[in-house]
């Protein structure tokens, strides 16, 4: 009898044999006037390479803000429709601002994974609700819960480039090296992506890949090694106004912007370079030198990733999207800062305070180092958005929303130096990918009916630079700043906030969108929104305002300005843990600050039960980082406390006697000396019930210290709060901590 041979059926394939690999590269907080590719003065050879080997778009648009752009870019929907009308940390209960991407709007990663792609993401995520970022989860809004099979990066909106709080899939991990050993996040992200590619080629060579590489650069803090910043020494000495003139001229020479484009003037509330006092100019110049080095450095890391794609033989059939900025350059550094979260906390400072504090930690050479969280003057951001009016956070004007994009796909796209001028938006990326892969947007994903795709594919323009644009209407809105594009016209309302001005806008509590002034632009004739035609064409303006209202209603934008609810109107409602009491083990680490007890701005008692050795040294706990935070530690048996107000002011409280040995109860009591935001705090240190030291923190941080650092017990992981143990970090406590109890009082 003949023996039968069982042959399993081949796995069902849902993709064409020539389905392309896809790589999305997203640089953070980078305006169109920075890269040398398009006339700027930051060297961007990797961006040059993609443009030279492919095509570029000079009317591609983002939302003007981090989380909103990313949610839209990855889902193909408008940002409010997917709950991201505001950044994840400042979400509220309105649907358009909830911070949760609904399962009815599956990301392209989830769809492509089902079709047979390997999916992976690196870098900045910023689309997980802030309260869900601890190791306890839930994990369904982490990248691996939304379609990416692999993730390595950080969940928050920003991170120290030297000491980030990192996640691999759903596990918190420490950086592989220290800053002293040469660690930098951009390099690490490139290393890890290259490693993943090599493993993919070895283990799944028959599967196409979908990679999303989203740098933390050049978002603040502006961190890069000195040698990179030194490449730009002296290049910005004549200031931002002169820089803008030079870039505008070169952009025209390169054909990146049309000959009839006009250079828009500086906003009347923004400083001219000539108004900067001479003694402050070296500080302002160095801030820009650091930012430029930071930007070149990340472009070089992107080049390393592209090199590996080419070396592995993937180049020809890999569709690369290199997007220079998830919004325009950021003006959140305001007047130039050594600790950029001062602005988010609304704490007013003078530039001379920053310069004085900088002198204590190494002078100008400390800028860009782990000892600062610097960010440049807002006018450098404006210059980096040449030739447009806006910056990040302005959805009303280009400069906030217009970002260059380069595309390379040798198998299907013929290199062409002519810029694509079709008006497009970040929500158009997903339908473009679906079209070239041959996927019809699914009606159901994982059993859940899907919302329609909002974007319009721009694949039609790949090999036809003169093709008529197919996107007819697109709204923009961030915190009340808004605009509407329709058939070549744009209506814009600046909104209640000026991003580069510190503090809350006057009258914000009485603001209503009904009273905003609208502007009108004919974009067919006015590339940069230089000529307001509102008075000449009131009927056209009325038409566009009505279209905006329709789009806002359809996309869950209402109430207009809903993103201001927490940040400006009700800061007490910011995302915070629901608890008022915690009990921690003595080795608990890496609890993100957004989810940790607010030890720096709520009355509280921290009780530490510890076994103190004779030579006691080390950190008992720390919250935050060197750029801002608080810490309690022991130095040669002396109990110490420090409140680091964003480097500008450090309050140190020290006992005068050494701690007793053996079982000891230490209490740190924090109370408001005056009950007001940023009000002074009284801090009392007790040992076994007796007062050992007391002091006053003159100014407190009303919001938070960091975006991505953590609460650590028994050790200072991440960035050390105090310079007193900076060189000893992580300064692990050499005794034993039984538990730490925290209670609001």
C-alpha positions in Angstrom: 0.0 0.0 0.0 1.4 3.4 -1.0 2.2 5.7 1.9 0.4 9.0 1.7 2.4 12.3 2.0 0.7 15.2 3.8 1.5 18.6 2.4 0.2 21.5 4.3 -1.4 24.3 2.3 0.8 27.4 1.9 -0.1 30.2 4.2 -2.7 32.5 2.7 -1.2 35.7 1.4 -3.1 39.0 1.4 -0.5 41.2 -0.2 0.8 41.4 -3.7 4.3 40.0 -4.2 5.8 43.4 -4.7 4.2 45.0 -1.7 6.6 47.8 -0.6 8.3 48.1 2.7 7.3 51.4 4.4 9.4 53.7 6.6 8.0 56.8 8.2 10.5 59.2 9.6 9.2 62.0 11.8 11.4 64.7 13.2 9.9 66.7 16.2 9.4 70.5 16.5 11.3 71.4 13.4 10.3 74.2 11.1 10.8 74.5 7.3 13.4 77.2 7.6 16.0 75.0 9.3 17.2 72.3 6.9 19.9 73.2 4.4 17.9 71.1 1.9 15.4 73.9 1.5 17.5 77.0 2.2 18.1 76.8 5.9 21.5 76.6 7.6 21.3 73.3 9.5 23.2 70.7 7.5 20.7 67.9 6.6 22.5 65.5 4.2 20.1 62.6 4.9 17.1 64.8 3.9 19.1 65.9 0.9 19.5 62.3 0.0 15.8 61.4 0.1 15.0 64.6 -2.0 17.7 63.8 -4.5 16.6 60.2 -4.9 12.9 61.0 -4.8 10.5 63.9 -4.6 9.5 66.6 -2.0 6.3 68.3 -1.0 6.3 72.0 -0.1 2.6 72.2 0.9 2.3 69.3 3.3 0.7 70.2 6.6 0.5 69.0 10.2 -1.8 70.0 13.0 0.6 72.4 14.9 1.0 70.1 17.9 2.6 66.8 18.9 -0.1 64.3 20.0 -2.7 65.6 17.5 -0.3 65.3 14.5 0.8 61.8 15.5 -2.7 60.5 16.0 -3.8 61.9 12.6 -0.7 60.7 10.8 -1.0 57.1 12.1 -4.8 56.7 11.7 -5.7 58.7 8.6 -8.3 60.6 10.6 -8.6 64.2 11.8 -7.1 64.6 15.2 -10.2 65.6 17.1 -12.1 62.6 15.6 -9.6 60.4 17.3 -9.7 62.2 20.6 -6.5 64.1 20.2 -7.5 67.8 20.1 -4.9 68.4 22.8 -1.7 66.6 24.0 -2.3 63.4 26.0 -1.3 65.0 29.3 -4.0 67.7 29.1 -6.9 65.6 28.0 -10.5 66.3 29.2 -13.9 64.6 29.0 -15.0 66.0 25.6 -14.8 63.4 22.9 -12.5 65.4 20.7 -10.0 65.9 23.6 -10.2 62.6 25.5 -6.7 61.5 24.7 -8.0 58.0 23.7 -7.8 56.9 20.1 -11.0 54.9 19.6 -10.9 51.3 18.3 -13.2 52.5 15.6 -10.3 54.3 14.0 -7.6 51.6 13.8 -4.1 52.7 13.1 -2.5 51.7 9.8 -0.1 49.5 11.9 -3.0 47.4 13.0 -4.5 47.0 9.5 -1.1 46.3 7.9 -0.3 43.8 10.5 -3.4 41.8 9.6 -2.4 42.0 6.0 1.0 40.4 6.7 3.3 43.3 7.5 5.8 43.2 10.3 5.2 46.4 12.3 7.5 48.3 14.6 7.9 51.8 16.1 10.7 53.7 17.7 11.1 57.0 19.6 8.5 59.4 20.8 5.0 58.0 21.1 2.8 60.6 22.9 -0.5 59.0 22.1 -1.1 57.0 25.4 -3.3 58.7 28.0 -0.9 60.0 30.7 -2.6 58.1 33.5 -1.9 54.8 31.7 1.8 55.1 31.4 2.9 53.1 34.4 4.2 49.5 34.4 0.8 48.5 35.7 -0.9 49.5 32.4 -3.4 49.1 31.0 -1.4 48.5 27.8 -4.1 48.7 25.1 -3.2 52.3 24.3 0.5 51.6 24.2 2.0 51.1 20.7 1.9 47.3 21.1 -1.8 47.6 21.9 -2.5 49.6 18.7 -0.9 47.5 16.0 2.8 47.7 16.5 4.4 44.3 17.2 7.5 46.0 18.6 8.2 49.4 20.3 11.3 51.0 21.7 11.2 54.6 22.9 9.3 56.8 25.3 5.6 57.3 25.9 5.7 61.0 26.9 5.9 64.2 24.9 9.6 64.8 25.6 12.5 63.2 27.2 16.1 63.9 28.2 18.2 62.8 25.4 20.8 61.6 27.9 18.7 60.0 30.6 15.3 59.1 29.1 12.6 56.9 30.8 12.5 54.2 28.1 10.0 51.4 27.3 10.6 48.3 25.2 7.2 46.9 24.3 5.5 47.0 27.7 8.6 46.8 29.9 10.5 49.8 31.4 14.2 49.6 30.6 17.2 51.7 31.4 19.4 53.2 28.6 22.2 50.9 27.6 24.9 53.4 28.5 25.3 56.5 30.7 25.9 60.0 29.3 29.5 59.7 30.5 29.8 56.6 28.3 28.5 58.6 25.3 24.8 57.8 25.4 22.4 59.9 23.3 18.8 58.9 22.6 18.8 59.6 18.9 21.8 57.3 18.4 20.2 54.6 20.6 17.0 54.7 18.5 18.9 54.3 15.3 21.0 51.5 16.8 17.8 49.6 17.9 16.0 50.1 14.6 19.1 48.8 12.7 19.2 45.8 15.0 15.5 45.1 14.4 16.0 45.3 10.6 18.8 42.8 10.7 16.7 40.4 12.8 13.8 40.9 10.5 15.9 40.1 7.4 17.2 37.0 9.1 14.0 35.6 10.5 11.1 37.0 8.3 12.6 37.8 4.9 9.4 37.1 3.1 7.4 39.7 5.0 7.3 43.4 4.2 7.9 45.8 7.1 6.1 49.0 8.3 8.5 51.1 10.4 7.7 54.3 12.3 10.8 56.1 13.5 9.8 59.2 15.5 12.7 61.1 16.9 12.7 63.0 20.2 14.7 65.6 18.4 14.4 68.5 18.1 11.8 68.9 20.8 13.1 70.4 24.0 15.2 69.9 25.9 17.8 70.7 23.3 20.4 68.1 24.1 23.5 67.4 22.0 27.2 66.8 22.6 29.4 69.9 22.6 31.2 69.0 19.4 28.0 69.0 17.4 27.0 72.4 18.7 30.5 73.7 18.1 30.0 73.0 14.3 27.8 76.1 14.3 29.9 78.5 16.3 29.6 82.0 15.0 27.0 81.1 12.4 24.1 82.9 14.0 26.0 85.8 15.5 23.9 88.4 13.5 20.6 87.1 15.0 17.3 85.8 13.9 16.1 88.7 11.7 19.2 88.4 9.5 18.9 84.6 9.5 15.4 84.8 8.2 16.4 87.1 5.3 19.1 84.8 4.2 17.0 81.7 4.4 14.1 83.4 2.5 16.5 84.3 -0.3 18.0 80.8 -0.6 14.6 79.1 -0.5 13.7 81.0 -3.6 17.0 80.3 -5.3 16.4 76.6 -4.7 12.9 76.8 -6.1 11.5 75.6 -2.8 9.1 78.6 -2.6 7.8 80.5 -5.6 9.3 83.8 -6.7 6.2 85.8 -5.8 6.3 84.5 -2.1 6.5 87.3 0.4 8.6 87.3 3.6 6.1 87.9 6.4 7.0 90.4 9.2 7.8 89.6 12.8 4.9 89.7 15.2 4.8 92.9 17.1 5.0 91.1 20.5 8.2 89.2 19.5 11.6 90.7 20.2 13.8 92.0 17.4 17.5 90.9 17.6 18.6 94.5 17.9 16.5 94.8 21.1 18.5 92.1 22.8 21.0 93.5 25.3 24.6 93.0 24.2 25.5 91.0 27.4 22.7 88.5 26.6 23.5 87.9 23.0 26.2 85.2 23.6 23.6 83.2 25.5 21.0 83.6 22.8 23.5 82.7 20.0 24.7 79.5 21.8 21.1 78.3 22.3 20.7 78.4 18.5 24.0 76.7 17.9 23.0 73.9 20.2 19.6 73.5 18.5 21.3 73.4 15.1 23.8 70.8 16.2 20.9 68.8 17.7 19.1 68.9 14.4 22.1 67.9 12.3 22.8 65.1 14.7 19.4 63.5 14.4 19.6 63.8 10.6 22.9 61.9 10.7 21.2 59.1 12.7 18.4 58.9 10.1 21.2 58.5 7.5 22.5 55.5 9.4 19.1 53.9 9.3 18.8 54.6 5.6 22.3 53.2 5.0 21.2 49.9 6.6 18.1 49.7 4.5 20.3 50.1 1.5 22.9 47.7 2.7 20.3 45.0 3.3 19.0 45.3 -0.2 15.7 46.9 0.8 16.2 50.3 -0.8 14.5 49.7 -4.2 11.2 48.6 -2.8 11.0 50.6 0.4 8.7 53.6 0.4 10.3 56.2 2.6 8.4 59.2 4.0 10.8 61.7 5.7 8.7 64.4 7.4 10.6 67.3 8.8 8.5 68.3 11.8 5.3 67.2 13.5 4.6 70.9 13.7 6.6 74.1 13.2 9.6 75.1 15.4 8.6 75.5 19.0 8.4 78.9 20.6 7.9 77.4 24.1 11.4 78.4 25.1 9.9 81.9 25.1 12.8 84.3 25.9 15.4 81.6 25.9 15.7 79.1 28.8 18.0 76.7 30.6 14.9 74.7 31.9 12.1 74.7 29.4 9.3 73.5 31.7 9.4 76.9 33.5 7.1 78.1 30.7 4.6 75.3 31.1 4.5 76.0 34.8 3.8 79.7 34.2 6.8 80.8 36.4 8.1 84.2 35.2 11.8 84.6 35.0 14.4 87.1 33.6 17.0 86.0 31.1 19.7 87.2 33.4 18.5 84.7 36.0 19.2 81.9 33.5 22.6 83.3 32.6 23.5 83.6 36.3 22.4 80.0 37.1 24.2 78.8 34.0 27.5 80.3 35.3 27.3 78.1 38.4 27.2 74.9 36.3 29.7 75.5 33.6 28.7 78.6 31.6 27.7 78.5 28.0 29.4 75.1 27.5 26.8 73.6 29.8 24.1 74.3 27.3 23.1 71.1 25.5 24.6 69.0 28.4 22.8 66.8 30.9 23.0 69.7 33.4 20.5 71.8 31.5 17.2 71.5 29.8 17.7 74.4 27.4 15.5 75.7 24.6 16.1 78.6 22.3 14.4 82.0 22.2 11.0 81.9 20.5 12.3 84.2 17.8 14.7 81.5 16.7 11.6 79.3 16.3 10.1 82.0 14.1 13.2 82.2 12.1 13.2 78.4 11.8 9.7 78.7 10.3 10.8 81.1 7.5 9.1 82.5 5.5 5.8 82.0 7.4 4.2 83.8 10.3 3.5 81.0 12.7 5.3 78.6 15.1 4.2 75.5 16.9 0.8 75.8 18.6 -0.6 78.2 15.9 -3.0 76.3 13.8 -4.0 79.5 12.2 -0.8 80.2 10.2 1.8 78.3 8.2 4.9 78.0 10.2 2.8 76.2 12.8 1.3 73.8 10.3 3.4 73.7 7.1 6.2 71.1 7.2 8.4 69.7 4.4 8.0 66.1 3.4 10.3 64.1 1.1 9.4 60.7 -0.4 11.6 58.0 -1.9 10.6 54.8 -3.6 13.0 53.9 -6.4 10.9 51.0 -7.7 7.9 53.3 -8.5 8.9 57.0 -8.1 11.2 58.7 -10.6 13.5 61.3 -8.9 12.3 64.7 -9.7 13.6 68.1 -8.4 10.3 69.9 -8.9 8.5 70.3 -5.6 5.0 68.9 -5.3 2.8 71.9 -4.6 -0.5 70.0 -4.0 -2.1 71.0 -0.7 -2.0 67.9 1.6 -2.3 67.0 5.3 -0.8 64.4 7.7 -4.1 62.5 7.7 -3.4 61.8 4.0 -0.5 59.5 4.7 -2.5 56.4 5.6 -4.8 56.4 2.6 -1.7 56.9 0.4 -0.1 53.8 1.9 -3.4 51.8 1.5 -3.6 52.8 -2.2 0.0 51.8 -3.1 -0.3 48.6 -1.1 -3.7 47.8 -2.7 -5.7 47.8 0.5 -9.3 49.0 0.7 -9.8 50.7 4.1 -11.5 48.0 6.1 -15.0 48.5 7.3 -14.4 46.3 10.4 -11.2 45.7 12.3 -11.0 43.2 15.2 -14.8 43.1 15.1 -15.3 46.8 15.5 -16.9 48.9 12.7 -14.6 51.6 11.4 -14.9 55.3 11.1 -14.3 56.6 7.5 -10.8 57.7 6.6 -10.6 61.5 6.5 -7.5 61.8 4.4 -7.0 62.0 0.7 -4.3 59.8 -1.0 -1.5 61.8 -2.7 -0.1 58.8 -4.6 -1.5 60.5 -7.8 1.2 63.1 -7.5 4.2 60.7 -7.1 5.1 60.9 -10.8 3.1 63.9 -11.9 4.2 67.2 -10.3 1.6 69.2 -12.2 -1.3 67.0 -11.2 -4.3 69.0 -9.9 -4.6 68.7 -6.1 -7.4 66.4 -4.8 -7.7 67.6 -1.2 -10.4 70.3 -1.3 -11.1 71.0 2.4 -9.1 70.7 5.6 -9.7 72.3 9.0 -7.0 73.1 11.6 -7.6 73.8 15.3 -5.3 73.8 18.4 -6.4 75.5 21.7 -8.6 78.0 19.9 -6.1 78.9 17.2 -7.8 77.7 14.0 -8.1 77.9 10.2 -10.0 76.3 7.3 -8.6 75.6 3.8 -11.1 75.2 1.0 -10.4 75.3 -2.8 -7.3 77.5 -2.6 -8.5 79.9 0.1 -7.8 79.9 3.8 -9.5 81.7 6.6 -7.6 82.0 9.9 -8.2 83.1 13.5 -5.1 83.5 15.6 -6.9 82.5 18.8 -6.5 83.6 22.4 -2.9 82.5 23.1 0.4 83.8 21.8 2.7 80.8 22.3 5.9 82.9 23.0 4.3 85.1 25.7 4.7 83.8 29.3 1.7 83.2 31.5 -2.0 83.1 30.7 -3.4 85.6 28.2 -5.2 88.6 29.7 -9.0 87.9 29.7 -8.6 84.2 29.0 -11.5 83.4 31.4 -13.8 85.7 29.4 -12.6 84.6 26.0 -15.1 83.3 23.5 -14.3 82.2 19.9 -17.3 84.3 18.7 -15.2 87.5 19.2 -12.1 86.4 17.4 -10.9 88.3 14.4 -10.7 86.2 11.2 -8.3 86.8 8.3 -8.7 85.6 4.7 -6.0 84.6 2.2 -6.0 83.6 -1.4 -3.3 80.9 -1.3 -3.2 80.7 -5.1 -1.6 84.2 -5.1 -0.3 84.4 -1.6 2.1 81.6 -0.6 2.8 82.9 3.0 -0.5 84.4 4.1 1.0 87.9 3.7 -2.1 89.7 2.5 -5.3 89.7 4.5 -8.3 90.0 2.2 -11.0 89.8 4.8 -12.3 93.3 4.3 -12.2 93.0 0.5 -14.1 89.7 0.3 -16.5 89.5 3.3 -18.7 87.0 1.4 -15.8 84.6 0.9 -14.8 84.9 4.5 -18.4 84.2 5.7 -18.5 81.1 3.4 -15.2 79.7 4.9 -16.3 80.4 8.5 -19.4 78.4 7.8 -17.4 75.6 6.3 -15.2 75.6 9.4 -18.2 75.3 11.6 -19.4 72.3 9.6 -16.0 70.6 9.7 -15.7 71.4 13.4 -19.1 69.8 14.2 -18.4 66.8 12.0 -15.0 66.1 13.6 -15.8 66.6 17.4 -13.9 69.9 17.6 -16.7 71.7 19.5 -16.4 73.5 21.8 -13.8 75.4 19.8 -10.9 76.0 22.2 -11.7 72.9 24.2 -8.0 72.1 24.5 -7.7 75.2 26.7 -10.0 73.7 29.4 -7.3 72.2 31.5 -4.2 74.1 30.6 -5.6 77.6 30.9 -9.0 77.4 32.6 -8.9 74.5 35.1 -5.3 73.4 35.8 -6.6 71.7 38.9 -8.3 69.2 36.6 -5.1 68.0 34.8 -4.5 64.3 34.6 -3.5 63.1 38.0 -3.8 59.8 40.0 -7.1 59.4 41.8 -5.4 58.4 45.0 -4.6 60.4 48.1 -2.4 57.8 49.8 0.3 55.4 48.7 2.4 52.6 50.2 5.6 51.8 48.3 8.2 49.1 48.7 11.7 50.3 49.3 12.8 49.4 45.8 10.0 50.9 43.7 11.4 52.8 40.7 10.4 54.5 37.5 6.9 55.7 38.4 6.2 58.4 35.8 5.7 61.8 37.4 2.2 62.3 35.9 1.1 59.1 37.8 3.1 59.7 41.0 2.2 61.6 44.1 2.5 65.4 43.6 5.1 65.9 46.3 6.1 69.3 45.1 2.7 71.1 45.0 0.3 69.4 47.4 0.5 69.3 51.2 1.8 65.9 52.0 3.7 63.7 54.5 6.2 61.2 53.3 7.0 58.6 55.9 10.1 56.4 55.4 10.8 53.3 57.5 14.4 52.5 57.1 17.4 50.6 58.6 20.2 53.2 58.8 23.8 51.9 58.6 26.7 53.6 60.4 28.0 55.1 57.2 24.6 56.1 55.7 24.7 57.5 52.2 22.3 57.5 49.3 19.0 58.6 47.9 15.9 57.9 49.9 13.6 59.2 47.1 13.6 61.6 44.2 10.9 63.0 42.0 11.8 64.7 38.7 15.2 65.4 37.3 18.2 67.8 37.3 16.1 70.2 35.3 13.5 70.4 38.1 12.5 68.1 41.0 12.8 67.3 44.7 14.8 64.8 46.6 15.5 63.5 50.1 18.9 61.8 50.6 21.5 61.0 53.1 25.1 62.3 52.8 27.6 61.0 55.3 24.8 60.3 57.8 23.3 63.8 57.4 19.6 63.9 56.3 19.2 66.3 53.3 16.4 67.7 51.2 16.5 69.7 48.1 13.8 71.4 46.0 15.2 72.2 42.6 13.0 74.8 40.9 14.1 74.3 37.3 17.8 75.0 38.0 17.0 78.7 38.6 16.5 78.3 42.3 17.6 75.4 44.6 16.4 75.2 48.2 18.5 73.0 50.4 17.5 71.9 53.9 20.0 69.9 55.9 20.0 68.5 59.4 23.0 69.3 61.7 23.2 65.9 63.4 23.9 62.5 61.9 21.0 60.0 61.8 20.8 57.3 64.5 21.6 53.8 63.2 19.2 50.9 63.1 15.4 51.1 62.7 14.5 54.8 62.0 11.3 56.6 60.9 11.9 59.6 58.8 9.1 62.0 57.9 9.1 64.8 55.4 6.2 67.2 55.8 5.3 69.7 53.1 2.7 72.4 53.6 1.8 75.6 51.8 3.1 78.7 53.6 0.6 80.6 51.4 -2.2 78.7 49.7 -1.8 79.8 46.1 -0.3 78.3 42.9 3.5 78.5 43.0 3.2 79.6 46.5 6.0 79.1 49.1 6.2 75.7 50.8 7.3 74.9 54.3 9.3 71.6 54.5 9.9 69.9 57.8 12.3 66.9 58.3 11.5 64.7 61.3 13.4 61.7 62.7 11.5 59.4 65.1 9.0 62.2 65.7 11.5 64.9 66.4 12.1 67.9 64.1 15.6 67.7 62.7 15.5 70.5 60.1 13.0 72.9 58.6 13.0 75.4 55.7 11.0 77.4 53.2 10.8 76.8 49.4 10.1 80.4 48.1 8.5 79.4 44.9 7.0 76.0 44.0 6.1 74.3 40.7 2.3 74.4 40.3 2.1 71.9 37.4 4.9 69.4 37.5 8.7 69.1 37.2 9.2 66.9 34.1 7.4 65.4 31.2 9.2 62.0 31.3 11.2 61.5 34.5 9.9 59.6 37.5 9.6 58.9 41.2 12.4 56.6 42.4 12.9 55.2 45.9 16.2 54.1 47.2 18.1 55.3 44.1 18.2 58.2 41.6 17.6 56.6 38.1 17.2 58.9 35.2 18.5 62.3 35.8 19.7 63.3 39.4 17.8 66.1 41.0 20.6 67.4 43.1 24.1 68.5 42.0 25.2 67.4 45.5 25.1 63.8 44.3 25.3 64.4 40.5 28.8 62.8 40.3 27.7 59.9 42.5 24.5 59.0 40.6 22.6 56.8 40.8 23.6 57.1 44.5 21.9 54.0 45.7 21.0 54.0 49.4 23.4 51.7 51.3 20.9 50.9 54.0 17.5 49.2 53.8 14.2 50.9 53.2 11.3 48.8 54.4 8.5 51.0 53.0 7.6 54.5 52.0 4.2 55.9 52.8 2.8 59.0 51.2 -0.4 60.8 52.2 -1.9 64.1 51.1 -3.0 66.2 54.1 
